[in-house]
Structure formats: structure tokens, C-alpha cells
Amino acid sequence: MEMMKVTGSTFSSMNTGYQNYFDAFIRDKVNYSEDETEEGAVQQAIPYIIFLLFPIFIVLLIALRKGI
């Protein structure tokens, strides 16, 4: 089992940019601005809102066409 331990790797020596993110995550530091957070939340919520409201609009359209 001793020979299966990995002490280091030179397979990928370039930094992918995620290391800074994970370091900030471990140290509880924010690596982005508050504006980005709020803007991102709104952009992510819009498709879900449309997805949830679309069936209601379809039912209303069918009800209006049939004349209730």
C-alpha cells in the first residue's frame, strides 16, 4: 500500500484559475463583488419564473378561448 501513495504530480503544472477560488472559499473570503452576486441571482431566477408561470398562462389562454 505504501507504493500507491501519491506525493506529487507534474501532469498538469499550469494553474487553471480555480486555486484562488478554493483558497478564498477555505478562508471564508469573498472573491467577487456584491453586484455580481445580485445580478447573477436575478439572471438565474428568470428562467425558473418563466418555466413556472408558462403553464398558468396556457390554462388562462384556453379558458379565454372557450369563453369560460
Secondary structure as UniProt FT lines:
FT   HELIX           2..4
FT   HELIX           18..26
FT   TURN            27..28
FT   HELIX           34..66
//
